[in-house]
Structure formats: structure tokens, C-alpha cells
Amino acid sequence: MIGIVCDSGTDLPEELKNKENVRVVPLRVVLDDKSYRDGIEISEGELLSYMEEKIPKTSLPPQSEVEEAFVSLIEKGYSEIISINISSGLSGTYNLFRIAGESVMEKYPVKIAAIDSRSISIGSGLLIYKALQLIEKKKMAFEDIVAELKKVLKDRIGVYFAIPTLKFLKAGGRIGRVSATVGELLKIKPVISIDEDGIYYTVAKARGMNRAVKLVMEKVMNFVFNKSIEAIAVYISGDDPATKKIRGTDKGKAQ
């Protein structure tokens, strides 16, 4: 049997988190020097409220907790495990999980393959979604599934997003090749994507969030043109009316 271990930064939908063969290890959010497990000990609403006044920090989970996730699957009978994480170009998460997997393989007769999604949020989550599809078909060997996933992440997963301010990316040192300039004062909003190295870069710029969101959709449509679409996800942060209006719905977080 094949299991999946990932980090909470992949923003998996609940129906995928709750699958028997999936383990999600929460990253850490640090507020005023106190650490919280992402999505467990602090809610999105609490985090966004904090961000109105201060800039939070993030940190990795302890390696022991990652190893525990692998072992919990092994104890359920899973002898082959795929570890999928957010981009190594933006976080040390992938390397942590890779090292934890190697440590577990020294103690248990299992196979663990670590995959750097070179993406973020649901972009990483979509790779996990694909992995689960391949696993559930039960027609491919473990090594073939890993090889297929590495082919998929090269040109079949795209992430595009717009945010009202770059100050949090700047403060976290995650700005990549996104220009943070006086343009912010002119309400210029970048449309951001992830390059082949898993680094942020600007693909377009717009004046105001409404136009930026329209550009996001244009970029998405260009990306999927002439491709077979397996899944598309729309994610937002926060539940304020302005955000819901931009997305065009007031139900749920993702669709």
C-alpha cells in the first residue's frame, strides 16, 4: 500500500486530508515568540487579525513530528510512502521531510520518495491530488508513480495569484523575483506565479485588485489552453465581503 505525507502549506481540501493514507504535518506560525501548529492551534481568522497589526513568522515542525507521520502510516501497513512538499525554493520544508524520510528508512523496511513540488499552497495540493488518483487506480508501481509525478510538476501545474500588499512576502524574505517598489503607492498589484525553480516571479501588473484578479484568470486560461484539465482550484484568504466579491461567491474557501 502507498501512503502520502505532506506539510500543511499544501492547503489540502478537507476531503483529501481525511483520507486513510494521507498524513499532514502542520508547519509552525510564530506570533509574539509563541509557536502554533498551523490550522490546528490557530485559525485563519486569528492569523489574519494578528496580521492587521504585526507581521507573523513561520518555522518548520520538529523532525521527530515528521518522522511520527511516516511511522503512523507504516504501522497501518503502508510500506511505500511519497512525501510531497511546498517549494524548496521558498522553504526548508522539503529538505526536512527528505531527511526525516531517510532517517525512517534506516529503521524500517520501507520505501520513501521525497518530491519537491516547486509550488505553493494548492499548487502543491494538486500534485498530491494527482498522486492519490494514481494510487487509487492500483495499476502503477510505486517507482512509476513517483516518475509520473515528477513529469507532471514540470509543465502541468500552474499557480497564479494576486495579493493586496507585498509587505508580508518582503518581511519573510520570500519575495523571489517579485519587484516591491513605489508601485505599491500607486496601487499597482502584481500577478505572481512560480517559476521552474519554485521561486516567485511577476507575470503581469495591474492597477487595483479587481483588475489584478481578472489578469489572474486570464493567465490561468492561457495556461490551460489546449490542455486537458484535471482540476482547477480557487483559493482566497479571509472572509471579508470585499474578498468574497472579488472571487464572485460567498461560499467556502476553495472550489
C-alpha positions in Angstrom: 0.0 0.0 0.0 1.1 3.5 -0.8 0.8 6.5 1.6 1.2 10.2 1.3 2.9 12.6 3.8 2.9 16.3 3.3 3.0 19.7 5.1 0.1 22.0 5.9 1.4 24.5 3.4 -0.1 22.4 0.6 -3.5 23.6 1.7 -5.2 20.3 1.0 -9.0 20.3 1.0 -10.5 18.5 4.0 -11.7 15.5 1.9 -8.1 14.8 0.9 -6.7 15.5 4.4 -9.1 12.9 5.8 -8.1 10.1 3.6 -6.8 7.0 5.4 -3.4 7.0 3.5 -2.7 10.8 4.0 -0.8 12.5 6.8 -0.5 16.2 7.0 2.3 17.7 9.3 1.5 21.2 10.4 4.0 23.9 9.9 4.5 26.4 12.7 3.2 30.0 12.9 5.0 32.2 15.4 3.2 35.1 16.9 5.0 37.2 19.6 7.5 34.4 20.1 4.8 31.8 20.7 4.6 28.9 18.3 1.3 27.5 17.0 0.6 24.5 14.8 -0.8 25.7 11.5 -4.5 25.0 11.1 -4.7 23.3 14.5 -3.8 25.7 17.2 -4.6 28.9 15.3 -7.3 29.6 12.8 -7.0 31.6 9.6 -9.2 34.3 11.1 -7.0 34.7 14.1 -3.9 34.9 12.0 -5.4 37.5 9.6 -6.5 39.5 12.6 -2.9 39.5 14.0 -1.6 40.5 10.6 -3.5 43.7 10.7 -1.1 45.0 13.3 2.0 42.8 13.2 4.0 40.5 10.9 4.0 36.8 11.9 6.8 34.5 11.4 6.9 30.8 10.3 9.1 27.9 11.2 9.4 24.2 10.5 8.0 21.4 12.6 10.4 19.3 14.6 11.9 16.4 12.6 10.5 14.0 15.2 7.0 15.0 14.3 7.6 14.4 10.6 9.1 11.0 11.4 6.0 10.2 13.5 3.8 10.9 10.5 5.8 8.4 8.4 5.7 5.8 11.2 1.9 6.2 11.7 1.4 5.1 8.1 3.9 2.3 8.4 2.1 1.0 11.5 -1.1 0.9 9.4 0.6 -1.3 6.8 1.9 1.2 4.3 5.3 0.1 3.1 5.7 2.7 0.3 5.3 6.4 1.0 5.5 9.5 -1.1 6.5 12.8 0.6 5.3 15.9 -1.2 6.1 19.4 0.0 5.9 23.1 -0.9 8.8 24.6 -2.9 12.3 24.1 -1.6 13.0 27.5 -3.3 10.8 29.2 -0.7 11.0 26.9 2.4 13.2 24.4 4.1 10.2 22.1 4.4 11.2 19.7 1.6 14.7 19.1 2.9 13.4 18.5 6.4 10.9 15.9 5.1 13.5 14.3 2.9 16.0 13.9 5.8 13.2 12.6 8.1 12.3 10.0 5.4 15.9 8.9 5.1 16.0 8.5 8.9 12.9 6.4 9.0 14.1 4.2 6.2 17.2 3.4 8.3 14.8 1.9 11.0 12.0 0.4 8.9 12.0 -1.8 5.7 10.0 0.8 3.7 10.4 2.9 0.6 10.0 6.7 0.9 10.3 9.0 -2.0 10.6 12.8 -1.5 9.2 15.1 -4.1 9.8 18.9 -4.2 6.6 20.3 -5.7 8.3 23.5 -6.7 5.0 25.1 -5.9 3.0 26.5 -3.1 -0.5 26.1 -1.5 -3.0 24.3 -3.6 -0.4 24.1 -6.4 1.4 21.5 -4.2 -2.0 20.2 -3.2 -2.9 19.4 -6.8 0.2 17.3 -7.1 -1.0 15.3 -4.1 -4.4 15.1 -5.7 -2.8 13.6 -8.8 -0.7 11.2 -6.6 -3.9 9.9 -4.9 -5.6 9.4 -8.3 -2.6 7.3 -9.5 -2.5 5.3 -6.2 -6.3 4.6 -6.2 -6.1 3.2 -9.8 -3.7 0.5 -8.4 -2.3 0.0 -11.9 1.2 1.5 -11.4 4.2 0.5 -9.4 5.5 2.9 -6.7 8.5 3.9 -8.8 6.3 4.6 -11.8 4.0 6.8 -9.8 6.9 8.8 -8.5 8.3 9.2 -12.0 4.9 10.3 -13.3 4.5 12.9 -10.6 7.9 14.4 -11.4 6.9 14.7 -15.0 3.6 16.3 -14.0 5.1 19.1 -11.9 7.3 20.2 -14.8 4.6 21.7 -17.1 1.1 20.6 -16.0 0.7 22.6 -12.7 0.4 26.3 -12.7 -0.3 28.7 -9.8 -1.3 32.4 -10.3 -2.3 34.8 -7.5 -2.6 38.4 -6.5 -2.3 39.9 -3.1 -3.2 43.4 -1.8 0.3 44.0 -0.3 3.8 42.7 -0.6 4.9 43.6 2.9 4.5 40.1 4.3 6.5 38.5 1.4 9.2 41.1 1.9 9.3 40.7 5.7 9.5 36.9 5.3 12.3 37.1 2.8 10.1 35.2 0.3 9.9 38.0 -2.4 11.8 36.0 -5.0 11.9 37.9 -8.3 8.8 40.0 -7.5 9.5 43.7 -7.5 8.5 45.6 -4.4 8.7 49.2 -5.4 7.0 52.5 -5.3 4.3 50.9 -7.5 2.6 49.9 -4.3 1.9 53.5 -3.6 0.2 53.7 -7.0 -2.0 50.7 -6.2 -0.1 48.6 -8.7 -0.7 44.9 -7.9 1.5 42.2 -9.3 0.1 38.9 -10.6 2.5 36.4 -9.2 3.4 32.9 -10.3 6.1 30.2 -9.5 9.0 29.6 -11.9 10.6 26.2 -12.7 12.9 26.6 -9.7 9.9 27.2 -7.4 10.6 30.9 -6.9 8.0 33.7 -7.0 8.1 36.0 -10.1 5.8 38.6 -11.6 3.9 37.7 -14.7 1.8 40.8 -15.0 0.8 44.0 -13.2 -2.5 45.8 -12.8 -3.8 48.9 -11.1 -6.1 47.7 -8.3 -7.1 44.3 -7.0 -10.2 43.9 -9.3 -8.1 44.2 -12.4 -5.4 42.0 -10.9 -7.9 39.2 -10.3 -9.1 39.5 -13.9 -5.5 39.2 -15.0 -5.1 36.1 -12.8 -8.0 34.5 -14.6 -6.5 35.4 -18.0 -3.2 33.9 -17.1 -5.0 30.7 -15.9 -6.9 30.4 -19.2 -3.7 30.9 -21.2 -2.0 28.2 -19.1 -4.8 25.6 -19.7 -5.3 26.5 -23.4 -5.2 23.3 -25.5 -4.5 21.2 -22.4 -6.6 18.5 -20.8 -7.8 19.9 -17.4 -8.0 17.5 -14.5 -8.6 20.0 -11.7 -8.8 23.8 -11.1 -8.9 25.3 -7.6 -9.7 28.8 -6.5 -8.4 29.9 -3.1 -8.9 33.0 -1.0 -7.7 34.2 2.4 -10.2 35.7 4.7 -13.9 36.0 4.6 -14.4 39.8 4.4 -17.0 41.0 1.9 -14.5 42.6 -0.4 -12.6 39.4 -0.9 -15.7 37.4 -1.5 -17.0 39.9 -4.0 -13.7 39.7 -6.0 -13.9 36.0 -6.2 -17.6 36.2 -7.1 -19.0 34.0 -4.4 -19.6 34.0 -0.7 -19.5 30.2 -0.1 -16.5 28.2 1.1 -12.8 28.7 0.8 -11.9 26.8 -2.3 -13.7 25.3 -5.3 
